[in-house]
Amino acid sequence: MIIKNLKNPTHRSRWIAAIAAVAAAPLLLAGCTADAAPDLPAGEVGGKLTYWFAMESTDDESVAQMRETYVDPFEALYPNVTVDLIPQADEGATAKVQTALAAGQGPDFIETAGSATAIPFAEAGYLADLGPLAEKEGWKDTMFPWAMDMGVIDGKLVAMPVTYETLVLYYNKTLFDEHGWEVPTDRASLESLAEEMEDAGVTPFTAGNADYFGATEWQLSAYLNQVAGPGAIHDALAGEIPFTDDVFVDSVQMMVDDFQNGWYGGGVKQYFSTTDPQKYAKFANGDAGMFISGSWELFALNEYFGESNSDWAWAPLPPMASGVPSDVCPLSVGGTMSINAASKNIPAAEAYVKWMFSDIDARWNAIETIGDLPLPVAFDPADVPESIDPRFTEQYTAISDASLAENVGYVTWTSFGGAQEAYILENVDRLLTGDLSAKDFCKALDEAYQKDAAAGVIPPLFDTSAR
């Protein structure tokens, strides 16, 4: 997986550099593509696979747990295959992969943070075609269609979605109960609540991007869904309306205004200097009342709230403009798995991907032990292990229900093209500092869309009934 940090995914490592420049100066690296597959009886696979994975902590205990979770069960099933699990420091991991791939090397597996980030790798020819394997295994019948489609780039399935997620509103339930506050359901109730919180000395939203500057993208995606609405986003991605439309400018401007009014982290300056531990601590201690983020936060919240003896809950993002429906789940592929097209052991690599998407018990174990997220497949809540937090099951049941009802929205790192994603990551913080206007941001975003559309790299667009 992209980030392995043992039940504490304190931020989402979105491999930002992968968007801006996949091609890097050629340099052979140690531990690259595995040896060629050995001669074995027909139908058997064997040999060595190299699997790099990025971690916040690469201590022996963490690496051992990752091996127990993601390697040992596979090797037990395929005893002739050896997986060389190589931990990579989170910082610089993408650049190292890029450099190795440009040299015709690299690990046997290529992981990205989402569909948009997989596009440059596919364009460079680094990703093997997984279509025949998916057809053989019948994955189209078991996975959410929207998720499977997000891995199709230039007509080929090259990136399998390994997790799915949504954006929600988390809130400090203990704090809300103490003050008699209600969860906001629209813009008016949010503004009223924010005023009450500030009067009580509480910052409306905990927030900070000192540890991961791309976190502002999550807020942008939330406001686009809450203000412009999923229908408008769909139509813009379909080329039916431009991203310069007033609904998008208004969405971006509302986000900027709320940041500059001190709703997020107490102000723009504080937002840029707040680390992840500080962000979570303020939320759990009641210094901040709410938190807009994704499904990946579920385990980190338990850790910090457990230490504070407070409790948290979650709710759908409230619509903040007329005509935007309620209870919408913006859909996201939280990570993708691909096979290096230059792998010398494609059969074993395919066997690993097959195992990953067929061993449901192993996935629940990963969710329980290291805080991973579910595969994008329908599940029966009754089958969820009792040890899993019921709020986790509740949230993922809601995502599943919304998916089937098409009451869904879109996030930038999954549904936008590579040029748009790159522009957002490189410029969204300039909105908050006042160095870029909402109108100019949307103009450049539309220009980036035109580039993606001309190149044919807009991810497949799933339908929405949220209009």
N, C-alpha and C positions, 0 to 999 in steps of 0.2 A: 504494500500500500504506500501511498505517497508520504503519509506521516504516521509514525508509530510512536506513541508516547504514553502507553499504559494508562488508560482510563483518564487521561488529562489532556485532551486535544485543545490546548489553550489558544491555538489559532490555526487557521487553515493555510497550509503552505501551498500557494497556488502556482508555484514555479513560474514567476512573472517573466523571467528572461526568455522563457520558451516562446513567448508571444513575439517579442521584439526581434529576436535573431536566432533562428535555429542553427544556421550554419556558423561554425566557429573554425578557427585555425586548426588544421589537421595536427593531431598529436596522439601517438599511440599511448594508451594507458594500460597499466597492469590490471589484470583481472577482467579483461574484456572477453568478448564472445567465447562461449565454451568450445571445447574440443568437438570434433566431428562425431556424430553418432557411431557407436561401435557396431560390428556385425552381430546381429542377434536373430533368433528364429523369427519367421514371419509373424507379424502381429504384436511382437513385443517391442518395447522401447527401452532405451538405456542411455548411458553416457552421462555427461555433466551439463548442468545448466548454471548460468551465472545470473544472480538476482541481486541487483542493487536496490536498496531502499533507504529513503531519507528519514532521519529521526532527529528529534530535538535532543534526546539523550542516547548516547551510544555506549553506555556502561555495560558490563558483562551481563548483569541481571536482565536488563531490558532486551539485549540481543538474544539471550537464551530463551526468554519468553516468546519472542517473535519466532524463533526457530521452532519451539514447541507448538506454536499456533499455526504457522504457515508452511512449515517444511516437514516436520516429523510425520504428520498424517499422510501427506502425499508420498513420502519415501516409503512408508509402510505399505502403501498400495502399489507403488512402483519401485520395488527393491533394487532394480538395475539402474535407477536414476539417482544421481547425486546432485543436490542443489547447493551451490556455493553461495551462501547468503552473506552479502557484503554490506555492512552498514555505512551510510554516507551522512556526514554532517548536513543538517538542513540547509545551511547557508552555502551556496556554491554548488549544490548538487546538480542543478539543472545545467549549469555551464559545463560541468564535467561530463555529463551525458552527451551534451551537444558536441563537445570536442571529440569524444570517442566515436560518435556516429559519423561525424564529418570525415573521420579517418577510416571509415568502413569497419569499425569495431563496435564497442559498447556491450552492455549486458544483453541477455536473451530476451528480457522483458523491458518494455518502455511504458512507464506510467505517467499520466498527466492528471491535473486537477479537475479536468472537465472537457467537454466536447470542443469548446473553442480553443483550448490550449493544445488539443491534439491535432488541429488542422495544419499548423506549420510542419509538424513532423510528417504528416501524410503527404503534404505537398512536396516535401524533400525526398519522398520515396523511402522513408525509413520504416514504414509499418507494413507488415505482412497482411495479406487478405485472409480474413477470418470467416468469410462468407460460407465456404464449403463446410467448415467445422460447425458453424452455427446451424446450418441446414441439417447436417447429419445428426446433431444432438437435439434438434427440435426446439431450440431456444426461443424461436419466435412465438411458440405456443405457450411458453412458460413465463417469459419476461414481459414487463409492461411494454406495449408497442412503442410508446413515445420514447422510452429509454433506449431500446434497441436501435431505433431510427437515429438517435443522436450520434451513434458511432459510425454512421454511413457517411463517408467523405468521398466525393467525386464518384459516386455510384458503387463504392465498395465498403463492406463492413470491415473496418480496420481497428476500431477501438471499442472494446467491450466495456459497458458501464458496470463498475464494480460496486457502487453505492448510489443511493439517491437521498435527497434531502429537500427541505423547504425552508423558507424564512418565516419566522413567527415573532410574536411579542411575548417575551418572558417578563414576569413581574414578581416582586418580592411579596409573596402572599401574606407573610406575617405583618409586614409594614402596612399593606393595604387593609388588613383586618383591624389593625390598631387604630387607623385613621378613618375607617369606614369608607374608603375609596372604592369606586367601581372601575372595572376594566373599561377603557374607552372603546366606543363602538363607531365613532365617526370623528371628523375634524373638530366639531364644536365641543364634544365631550373631552377630547384630548387637550384642547386649549384650556378648558376649565380645570382639568386635572393638573396640567402642568403649572398653572397659576397657584393652585392649592399646595402643590408639592413645594414650590419655591417659597411660598409663605411659611411653610413648615421647616424650611432649611434643607430640603431634599432636592437634589438634582434630578430632573425628570428621567433622564436616560444615562446609564453608565456607558462609557465609550472611551476608546483610545486606540491609537494605531502606532504607538512607539515600537512595538515588537513586530508588527506586520502592517506596513503602510497600505497594503491593498485592502484593508478592512473597510475603507470608505466606499469601496465598490458594493459592499453588501447594503449599505444605507441607500446608495443610488438605486439599486435594483428594487429595494423596498418602496421607495418613493415613486418610482415609475409605475409599479403595480398599484399603489394606493391612490395615486392622483391621476395619472393618465389612464390607468386601467389596463388589464390584460388585452382587451379588444383592440385598443389603440396600438399597443406594442405588437400584437399579431399583425395588424394591418401595415405597420411600418416595416416589419421584417419581411412581409410579403411584397413590399414595394408599392403599396396602394396609397400610402400617405408618407410624407417626408418626416424625418426626425426633427425638422425645423418647425413642425406644427406647434401651435401654442400650447397644446396639452403637455408636450414634453418640456418646453421652456418653463411652463408653470410648475411642473414637477420638480425640475432641477432648482428653480428659484425658491420653492418652498423648503427644500432640503437645506439650501444655503442659509435662508432666513432663520430656520430653526437652530442650525449650528451657531450662527452668529448671535442669536438670542440667548445662548448659553444652555440650551436644552441638553446638549450632548457633552457629557464630561465636564460641564461647567463653563465651557467656552472653547473656541478654536485653539488657543494657545495651550490650554490644558489637555485638549484632545490629542494633540501631537506629541505630548510628553508623557502621557499615561501608558504604562506597561500593562500587559495582560494580567499579572497578579494583582496589580492595583485596581484594575477595572473590575475584576471579579470580587475582590474584597469590598470595594465600595458598594457593590450591588448586594452582596450577602449581608453586610453590616447595616444596611438601611440608609447609607449616605446617598444612594441613588435608588429610584423606585422601579425603573423598567430597563429593558435591554432588548434591542432589536438585533437578532442574529439568527443563526441557522440550527438545524438539527444536530450538528456536530458539537454543540455546547452541552448536551444533556449530562455527560459524565463529569465535566469540569464543574458544572453548577452543583452537583451533588457533593463534590469534594469541598468547595468553599462554603456552601450553606451548611454542611455537616459541622464544620468548625465553628460556625456562628450561632448554631442552634436556632436558625431561622428556616423558613420553608419557602419554596418557590413554586410557581405554577406558570402555565403558558396559555396563550390565546391566539387566534388568527390575527393577522395584521388588520387593523381597522381601516376601512375605506376612508379616504380623506377628500373626496370630491363627489359631486352629484353624479349619479348614474353608475358609479363603481360598485359592484356587488360585494357582499360580505362573504366571509368564510372561504376566501380564495387561498389556494396553496400554490405559490410560485414553485414550479418544478425545476429541480436541478440534478444533474448527474454529478455526484460528488467526487468522482475519480474514474479514470479509464485504465484498462489494461490492454496492452498491445504486444505483439511479438515482433522483435527486431527482424526486419526482412533479410538482414545479413546473418542471422543466426545459423550456426553450423549444425544445429540439432533441432530442426523444426518439429519432428515427431514428438520428442520429449517435451518441448515447449507447449505444443498443442495439448499434450496429455495433462500438463499442469493447469492450463486454462480450463480444460474440461473438468478437472477435479474441483477447481475453484467454484465453478458454477453448478456443480452437482451435489456437493457435500454440504447440505443445509445444516446438519448438526455441527459441522466444523465452523460454519459462519456464526451460529448462535453462540458457540464457545468463544469465538473471537469478540463478539459483541459484549459478552459477559466479562471476559478476562482483560481485554485491552481497550474496550470502548470503541470498537469498530462500528460501522453502520451496516444496515441490511443490504442484501442484493435487491435489485429492482424487480422483485417477483411478488406475486400475491401470496399472502400467508394467512393462516387461521390464527387469530389471537389465542385460541385455546392451546396452540402448540408452542407458545412462547414459554421458555423456562420461567418458573416462579421467581427465580432470583433476579430477573430483569425488572427494573423500575417500571411500575405500571404507567407512569407518565410517558415513558419511552414507547410502550406499546400503544398507548392512546394517540400519541402524535403520529406514529407511523400508520396506524389504522385510518386516521384522518387523511393522511396523504394518499393512501390507497383508495379510499372512498372518493376523494376529490379527483383522482386520476380517472377512475371509472366514469364519474359524472362529468368529466371535462371542465370542472369548476377550478381551473388552473391558470397560473400566470407564468411569467418568464423571467429568468435571471440572466445577467450579462455574460457570466462565465460558461453558460451552457448553450444559450440560444443565439448569441451574437457571433458574428464572424471574427476572424483573427485580427483584422485591421481595427475594427471597432473596439475589441477587447484591449488591444495594445494602447489605443488612444485613451480609453477610460483609465487604465492603470497609470499611465504617464501624466494625466492631466486633471483627474478628479479632485485632487487635493488643492489645486490652484483655484478651484471654485471657492473653497472655504477661506482661503487667504485673501480673496478679492482680486487676485491677479488675472482672473478669467471670468467673463460674464456668462450667465446661463444661456443667453442667445448665441454667443460665439461658440460655446461648448457644443450646443446642439447643431450648429452649422457644421462644425468640424466632424461631429459624430455622424452626420448625414453623409458627408464626403467620404468618410471611412466606410460607411455602408455601401456606397456606390462602388468603391474599390472591391469590397468583398463580393458584391453581387456580380460585378464584371468578371471576377476570377472564379465565380461559381462555388464559393466556399462558405455560403451561409448555411449553417447547420439545418437539417430537416426541420420543418416547422410543424409542430403538433397543433391540433385544434383546441379552441377554448370556447366554452359556453358562457364565460364570465364577461358579459357585455351589458 
